[in-house]
């Protein structure tokens, strides 16, 4: 009989190691260590990384694995099938992750980013058979997948693979009823199949945590004592079936704010939900490109364009319409510039948000170069 994941005492907040604070050409490991210490002291234990998060698994080894007893924390990492062209590669990716992490087993092992764009590669590569073997051998305590796709595709995977113990989905209040993301429907399907849910993008890559966005005045007017990020977390984290909610924190301030929110986690009241609906209307009125800065496009761009940072500046321009300010911010993103795009569309194939990236880069070029 499978272990009940809700009995593992993970804590409700997960530390996403995808957006760590930078220092020079690497991570600010002194700050990362402080954040890990604060997180562990709070009683939360779930750390999320992935094979494709550059330097992340190694940073987790240095800041967590080498500094805390192995039984005191849980590590989730992911296998991206984009790097797999043979069944032998499955084992190579897992062994590489374990070596980077400095562990001989992982607590949660996920197939990374399954959905419509990955087709049935998880089946053709024998990925589920491989993961089940890892679980039987004790090398992966629990197996599941993260998902970017349509409700029909999610239901298809869950029907074919009851061995999946949990599902990681993008869910937040702006995407809950969004026609493309359909977070609410994905949540319902996970509940229908009895799968614990790991939430990613609860603040949509920071967009719902901004202190200066179109929603800030609305939320602050309702409750000036809490941050926009706290509203977003309280929308999704208390929902039934949510095992853990990930946050890609990159500062002690963000860590402390989240820990305060989760210390006495309460669902939004009916009045607060009405405020959130106002915020949704205000945010939807501002045209933005739905980039969550996941960075998948960076791995595939032959020109090495820092696409997320370019789009971030463009979104600022769309929201505030200040061309001089946006042009100045654009210079800080560095070369290669957006005009270096050769329209190969490799980035589009990796984008979970299905953004027409070359078209966006062309608009950025017109505005800022």
C-alpha positions as CSV (number, residue, x, y, z in Angstrom):
1,X,0.0,0.0,0.0
2,X,1.4,3.4,-1.0
3,X,2.4,5.8,1.7
4,X,0.0,8.8,2.2
5,X,2.0,11.8,1.1
6,X,0.1,14.0,3.5
7,X,1.5,12.1,6.4
8,X,5.1,13.1,5.6
9,X,5.0,16.4,7.5
10,X,6.5,18.3,4.6
11,X,5.1,21.7,5.6
12,X,2.8,23.5,3.2
13,X,5.5,25.8,1.7
14,X,8.1,24.4,-0.8
15,X,11.4,26.1,-1.6
16,X,11.8,26.3,-5.3
17,X,15.5,26.4,-6.3
18,X,14.9,27.8,-9.8
19,X,15.3,31.6,-9.1
20,X,18.2,31.8,-6.6
21,X,19.8,35.2,-5.8
22,X,22.7,36.0,-8.1
23,X,26.2,37.3,-7.3
24,X,28.6,37.8,-10.1
25,X,28.5,34.9,-12.5
26,X,26.9,32.5,-10.0
27,X,24.7,32.3,-7.0
28,X,25.0,34.3,-3.8
29,X,25.6,31.2,-1.7
30,X,25.9,33.1,1.6
31,X,22.4,34.5,1.1
32,X,21.2,31.1,-0.2
33,X,22.5,29.5,3.0
34,X,20.7,32.1,5.1
35,X,17.4,31.4,3.3
36,X,17.8,27.6,3.6
37,X,18.4,28.1,7.4
38,X,15.3,30.2,7.8
39,X,13.2,27.7,5.8
40,X,14.4,24.7,7.8
41,X,14.0,26.5,11.1
42,X,10.3,27.1,10.1
43,X,9.6,23.3,9.9
44,X,9.2,23.2,6.1
45,X,11.3,20.6,4.4
46,X,10.4,20.4,0.7
47,X,13.0,21.6,-1.8
48,X,12.3,21.6,-5.5
49,X,15.0,21.6,-8.3
50,X,15.5,20.0,-11.7
51,X,18.1,18.5,-14.1
52,X,17.7,21.6,-16.3
53,X,17.9,24.3,-13.7
54,X,21.4,25.4,-14.4
55,X,23.6,25.1,-11.2
56,X,20.5,24.5,-9.0
57,X,21.1,20.9,-8.0
58,X,24.8,21.7,-7.2
59,X,23.7,24.7,-5.1
60,X,21.2,22.5,-3.2
61,X,24.0,20.1,-2.4
62,X,26.2,22.9,-1.0
63,X,23.5,24.8,0.9
64,X,21.4,21.8,2.2
65,X,22.7,18.3,1.7
66,X,26.2,19.1,3.1
67,X,24.8,21.2,6.0
68,X,21.8,19.2,7.3
69,X,21.1,15.5,8.1
70,X,19.7,13.7,5.1
71,X,16.6,12.6,7.0
72,X,15.7,16.2,7.9
73,X,14.7,17.3,4.4
74,X,13.0,16.2,1.2
75,X,14.4,16.7,-2.3
76,X,12.3,16.8,-5.4
77,X,14.1,16.9,-8.8
78,X,12.9,16.3,-12.3
79,X,13.8,14.4,-15.5
80,X,13.4,16.5,-18.6
81,X,12.6,14.2,-21.6
82,X,14.0,16.9,-24.0
83,X,17.4,15.5,-23.0
84,X,16.5,11.9,-23.6
85,X,16.9,10.2,-26.9
86,X,17.3,6.6,-25.6
87,X,16.3,4.5,-22.6
88,X,19.9,4.6,-21.5
89,X,19.7,8.4,-21.2
90,X,17.0,8.0,-18.5
91,X,19.5,6.4,-16.1
92,X,22.2,8.8,-17.1
93,X,20.0,11.9,-16.2
94,X,19.0,10.4,-12.9
95,X,22.5,9.5,-11.9
96,X,23.8,12.9,-12.9
97,X,21.1,14.5,-10.7
98,X,22.1,12.4,-7.8
99,X,25.8,13.1,-8.3
100,X,25.1,16.9,-8.4
101,X,22.9,16.7,-5.4
102,X,25.3,14.5,-3.4
103,X,22.6,11.9,-2.6
104,X,22.0,8.3,-3.3
105,X,18.2,8.7,-3.5
106,X,15.7,11.4,-4.0
107,X,12.4,11.8,-2.2
108,X,10.3,12.9,-5.1
109,X,11.2,12.3,-8.7
110,X,9.2,13.9,-11.5
111,X,8.9,13.6,-15.3
112,X,9.4,17.3,-16.1
113,X,6.9,19.4,-18.0
114,X,4.6,16.7,-19.5
115,X,1.8,18.0,-21.7
116,X,0.7,18.4,-25.3
117,X,4.1,19.6,-26.6
118,X,5.8,16.4,-25.2
119,X,3.3,14.1,-26.9
120,X,3.7,10.5,-25.7
121,X,7.5,10.6,-25.3
122,X,7.1,9.5,-21.7
123,X,5.7,6.2,-23.0
124,X,7.9,5.7,-26.1
125,X,11.0,6.2,-23.9
126,X,9.8,3.9,-21.3
127,X,10.0,6.6,-18.7
128,X,7.3,5.4,-16.4
129,X,8.7,1.9,-16.3
130,X,12.1,3.4,-15.4
131,X,10.6,5.6,-12.6
132,X,8.7,2.6,-11.2
133,X,12.0,0.7,-11.1
134,X,13.7,3.5,-9.2
135,X,10.9,3.4,-6.7
136,X,11.1,-0.3,-6.3
137,X,14.8,0.0,-5.7
138,X,14.3,2.8,-3.1
139,X,16.2,5.3,-5.2
140,X,13.1,7.5,-5.7
141,X,10.7,7.4,-2.8
142,X,7.8,8.9,-4.7
143,X,7.2,9.4,-8.4
144,X,5.0,11.9,-10.3
145,X,5.2,14.5,-13.0
146,X,4.9,18.3,-13.6
147,X,2.4,19.3,-16.2
148,X,1.9,22.1,-18.8
149,X,-0.9,21.3,-21.1
150,X,-4.7,20.9,-21.6
151,X,-7.1,19.2,-19.2
152,X,-7.7,16.4,-21.8
153,X,-4.0,15.6,-21.9
154,X,-3.7,15.6,-18.1
155,X,-6.6,13.2,-17.8
156,X,-5.1,10.9,-20.5
157,X,-1.8,10.7,-18.5
158,X,-3.5,10.0,-15.2
159,X,-5.7,7.3,-16.9
160,X,-2.7,5.6,-18.4
161,X,-0.4,5.9,-15.4
162,X,-2.0,5.3,-12.1
163,X,1.5,4.8,-10.7
164,X,1.9,8.6,-10.7
165,X,1.6,9.4,-7.0
166,X,1.3,13.2,-7.4
167,X,1.0,16.0,-9.9
168,X,2.7,19.4,-10.1
169,X,0.5,22.0,-11.8
170,X,0.7,25.8,-12.4
171,X,-2.1,27.3,-10.3
172,X,-2.8,30.9,-9.2
173,X,-5.8,33.2,-9.2
174,X,-5.1,34.9,-12.5
175,X,-4.8,31.5,-14.3
176,X,-7.6,29.7,-12.4
177,X,-10.3,30.5,-15.1
178,X,-7.9,31.4,-17.8
179,X,-9.0,29.9,-21.1
180,X,-5.4,28.8,-22.0
181,X,-3.9,27.7,-18.7
182,X,-7.2,26.4,-17.1
183,X,-5.6,26.0,-13.6
184,X,-9.0,25.4,-12.0
185,X,-9.9,22.6,-14.3
186,X,-6.5,20.9,-13.9
187,X,-6.9,21.1,-10.1
188,X,-10.4,19.5,-10.4
189,X,-8.9,16.6,-12.5
190,X,-6.2,16.0,-10.0
191,X,-8.8,15.8,-7.3
192,X,-11.0,13.5,-9.3
193,X,-8.1,11.1,-9.6
194,X,-7.2,11.4,-6.0
195,X,-3.7,12.8,-6.7
196,X,-2.0,15.2,-4.2
197,X,-1.1,18.4,-5.9
198,X,2.2,20.3,-5.8
199,X,1.5,23.9,-6.9
200,X,4.0,25.8,-9.0
201,X,3.8,29.5,-10.1
202,X,1.5,30.6,-7.3
203,X,2.5,34.2,-7.9
204,X,3.0,33.6,-11.7
205,X,6.7,34.2,-11.8
206,X,6.5,37.2,-9.5
207,X,3.8,39.0,-11.5
208,X,1.3,38.6,-8.7
209,X,3.8,39.6,-6.1
210,X,4.7,43.0,-7.5
211,X,4.3,46.0,-5.2
212,X,3.8,48.4,-8.1
213,X,1.5,46.6,-10.5
214,X,-2.1,47.3,-11.4
215,X,-3.4,45.2,-8.6
216,X,-1.4,46.7,-5.7
217,X,-3.6,49.6,-4.9
218,X,-6.7,47.3,-4.8
219,X,-5.1,44.8,-2.5
220,X,-3.4,47.4,-0.3
221,X,-6.7,49.3,0.1
222,X,-8.4,46.1,1.3
223,X,-5.5,45.2,3.7
224,X,-2.5,47.4,3.9
225,X,-0.7,45.1,6.3
226,X,0.0,42.2,3.9
227,X,1.8,41.9,0.6
228,X,0.3,41.0,-2.8
229,X,2.3,37.7,-2.6
230,X,0.5,36.8,0.6
231,X,-2.9,37.2,-1.2
232,X,-1.8,34.9,-4.0
233,X,-0.5,32.2,-1.6
234,X,-3.6,32.3,0.5
235,X,-5.7,31.8,-2.7
236,X,-4.2,28.5,-3.6
237,X,-2.2,26.9,-0.7
238,X,-5.1,26.1,1.6
239,X,-7.2,24.4,-1.0
240,X,-8.0,20.7,-0.3
241,X,-5.6,18.3,-1.9
242,X,-2.7,20.7,-2.2
243,X,0.3,19.0,-0.7
244,X,2.8,21.8,-1.0
245,X,3.0,25.2,-2.7
246,X,6.3,26.1,-4.3
247,X,7.9,29.6,-4.1
248,X,11.0,30.5,-6.1
249,X,12.3,32.9,-3.5
250,X,15.5,34.9,-4.1
251,X,15.7,37.2,-1.0
252,X,15.3,36.9,2.7
253,X,12.5,39.4,2.5
254,X,10.5,37.1,0.2
255,X,11.3,34.1,2.5
256,X,10.2,35.9,5.6
257,X,7.0,37.1,4.0
258,X,6.1,33.6,2.8
259,X,6.9,32.1,6.2
260,X,4.7,34.6,7.9
261,X,1.9,33.8,5.5
262,X,2.2,30.1,6.0
263,X,2.7,30.2,9.8
264,X,-1.0,30.6,10.3
265,X,-2.3,29.9,6.8
266,X,-5.9,30.9,6.3
267,X,-8.0,30.7,3.1
268,X,-9.3,33.9,1.7
269,X,-12.6,35.0,3.1
270,X,-15.6,35.7,0.8
271,X,-14.9,39.4,1.0
272,X,-11.3,38.9,0.2
273,X,-12.2,36.7,-2.8
274,X,-14.3,39.6,-4.1
275,X,-11.2,41.8,-3.8
276,X,-9.2,39.2,-5.7
277,X,-11.8,39.4,-8.5
278,X,-11.3,43.1,-8.6
279,X,-7.5,42.6,-8.9
280,X,-8.0,40.0,-11.6
281,X,-10.1,42.5,-13.7
282,X,-7.5,45.2,-13.2
283,X,-4.6,43.0,-14.1
284,X,-6.3,41.6,-17.2
285,X,-6.9,45.2,-18.3
286,X,-3.1,45.6,-18.6
287,X,-1.7,43.9,-21.7
288,X,1.3,41.6,-20.8
289,X,3.2,38.7,-22.3
290,X,2.6,35.7,-20.0
291,X,6.2,34.9,-19.4
292,X,6.9,33.2,-16.0
293,X,10.7,33.4,-16.4
294,X,11.0,29.6,-16.3
295,X,14.1,29.9,-18.5
296,X,13.4,26.9,-20.7
297,X,13.8,29.1,-23.8
298,X,17.4,29.9,-22.7
299,X,18.5,26.3,-23.1
300,X,17.3,26.1,-26.7
301,X,18.2,29.6,-28.1
302,X,21.3,29.3,-30.4
303,X,21.9,33.0,-30.1
304,X,21.9,32.9,-26.3
305,X,19.4,35.8,-26.0
306,X,18.3,36.4,-22.5
307,X,14.7,36.1,-23.5
308,X,12.9,36.3,-20.1
309,X,14.7,39.5,-19.1
310,X,13.9,41.1,-22.5
311,X,10.2,40.2,-22.1
312,X,10.2,41.5,-18.5
313,X,11.3,44.9,-19.8
314,X,8.7,44.8,-22.6
315,X,5.9,43.9,-20.1
316,X,7.0,46.9,-18.0
317,X,6.6,49.1,-21.1
318,X,3.1,47.6,-21.8
319,X,2.0,48.3,-18.3
320,X,3.5,51.8,-17.7
321,X,4.0,53.1,-21.3
322,X,7.3,54.9,-20.3
323,X,9.6,54.5,-23.3
324,X,12.7,56.3,-21.9
325,X,12.6,54.3,-18.7
326,X,12.1,51.0,-20.5
327,X,14.9,51.8,-23.0
328,X,17.2,52.4,-20.0
329,X,16.2,49.2,-18.4
330,X,16.7,47.3,-21.6
331,X,20.3,48.3,-21.7
332,X,20.8,46.5,-18.4
333,X,19.7,43.2,-19.9
334,X,22.9,43.0,-21.9
335,X,23.8,41.5,-25.2
336,X,22.8,39.6,-27.3
337,X,20.0,42.0,-28.0
338,X,16.6,41.0,-29.3
339,X,17.6,41.8,-32.8
340,X,20.0,38.8,-32.8
341,X,17.0,36.5,-33.1
342,X,17.2,34.3,-36.2
343,X,13.5,33.2,-36.0
344,X,14.5,29.5,-35.7
345,X,11.5,29.0,-33.3
346,X,13.5,26.6,-31.1
347,X,12.5,28.7,-28.1
348,X,8.8,28.4,-28.9
349,X,9.0,24.6,-28.8
350,X,10.3,24.8,-25.2
351,X,7.9,27.5,-23.9
352,X,5.3,26.2,-21.5
353,X,3.2,29.4,-22.0
354,X,3.1,28.9,-25.8
355,X,4.5,32.5,-26.4
356,X,5.2,33.5,-30.0
357,X,8.7,34.5,-28.9
358,X,10.3,35.6,-32.2
359,X,7.3,37.9,-32.8
360,X,7.7,39.4,-29.4
361,X,11.5,39.9,-29.9
362,X,10.7,41.7,-33.2
363,X,8.5,44.2,-31.3
364,X,11.1,44.6,-28.6
365,X,13.7,45.4,-31.3
366,X,11.5,48.1,-32.8
367,X,10.9,49.7,-29.5
368,X,14.2,49.6,-27.7
369,X,17.0,49.3,-30.4
